[in-house]
């Protein structure tokens, strides 16, 4: 009986040591968080009516603007999106690309919802999604993105509402 316990203890210790030895050099990815504020506006748009309901439109557009990271670094946003709206509210699919001062980029695929005022004016938007591509220091990026923004009323001569909001990226990068 004592011999069996001794063998069992030795086997357990051997498995533990081998596991540590085998798993020791594995670089564990640590999730990082990048937060930034943004301001953007519509630079190109078109509106296509859908005849199933009053005020139903499909609206593809392109937005551009600035991002300001928590550390003060500036960057640029370009987003291509399709808004499916009934009386100013609905769903939106967007592919934002963020370009940083060193030329690195991150592209994501997001899906969101737009809320509107009772008068049918879009007022807020919230997105969630995944990062699908990175370059430079973000090569191989994986992770999620959340975006929330207040939509400012469209002024005369503007193609659509300006957006002021915040983006949060939670990501990992491949080990080097």
Secondary structure, 3 states (H helix, E strand, C coil): CHHHHHHHHHHHHHHHHHHHHHHHCCCCCCCEEEEEEEEEEEEEECCEECCCCCCEEEEEEEEEEEEEECCCCEEEEEEEEEEEEECCEEEEEEEEEEEECCCCEEEEEEEEEEEECCCCCEEEEEEEEEEEEEEHHHCCCEEEEEEEEEEECCCCCCCCCEEEEEEEEEEECCCC
